[in-house]
Amino acid sequence: MFGWKKTPHIRTLIGEGTVVQGEVRFTDGLRIDGEVVGNIVATGDKRTMLVISEKAKVTGKVRAGHVIINGLVTGPVESEDLLELQPKARIVGDVKYEALEMHQGATIDGELHPMKAEDKPALKLASNNG
């Protein structure tokens, strides 16, 4: 799906109860269950994965290839490939995306911008019925 040959491995975990202050840079995959106060930036190609769980809270800019959010992000979000907003996702900030999947219940308090304005982005509407 979306040209990926395989999903990157989650190699790093910021666990529940952990607070990180400062910029976080990662390759491959990162899962956040705790809190990050600072930017989260994937390095390398766009085949990176960032998971922000239901328990997570991020204050700062978020940028990665495949971004899955089910927690709170206060700051801009940029997904270079696929942005998945799960039902409990809350974003306060502008969002840039290549493709967007947004489940019922997710909220964005900001503007949505496709990465390539001249191309129509893939938009998939999800429901709880499936």
PyMOL commands that set and color helices and strands:
alter all, ss='L'
color gray80, all
select strands_A, chain A and resi 10-14+19-21+24-26+29-32+35-37+40-42+49-52+57-59+62-69+72-74+77-85+90-92+95-102+107-109+112-114+122-125
alter strands_A, ss='S'
color yellow, strands_A
deselect
rebuild
show_as cartoon
